[in-house]
Amino acid sequence: MEEIGDALDRAAPRHFTQPLPKSAQARMRALVKAVKGDTAAAAARLGVSRRTVERYLKGQRKHPRAALHEALERELHKVWQPGIRRQARRRAAGTGGITVEVRAYFGFTAPAGTSDSARLRPLTVRLPPPYAERLFAAQDQGEGEEKLREIMAEGFQEVYFKQGGRAAGLEVEFTGIEAIDVAY
């Protein structure tokens, strides 16, 4: 099952102006710098010991195992070029909005006589800037996946299902995400 927070994180690298460092030592150095020099915090993010991080920093180790390589790349993507990331998020929250491509189950609470059972729908929806701003703010405040899902469901409800006023009593339930991709 895909996560909304992960999809938001995956969208940021599209805006990077510089590639990630190539060597494991340079990547480890960049990650440690991003966590303000705390090798213990970097180790915790990667799921390795502090000593392992120190070995890569000193150049004693050069070729990480596959799991560490993936973790290092994933965590570095989260902290690489924070200024560019902030600028892209500010632009999306101010004027651009976000585009969400999702395959998930949508159910409804609607007036009697309508089908409210959840069914799988593939949707591509452009959510306006206020929803982008709320999603980014919730993610930055450490809100859980449930809160992000509520905000996104409200956005889908207003933009796609109600289309700005249609179906006044409709409430959308957004569950069972099979795939999600976000662009801003």
Secondary structure, DSSP 8 states (H G I E B T S, - for coil): ---HHHHHHHHGGGG-SS---SSHHHHHHHHHHHTTT-HHHHHHHHTS-HHHHHHHHHTS-----HHHHHHHHHHHHHHS-HHHHHHHHHHIIIII-EEEEEEEEEEEE-STTS----EEEEEEEEE-HHHHHHHHHHHHTT--HHHHHHHHHHHHIIIIISTTTSSTT-EEEEEEEEEEEEE-
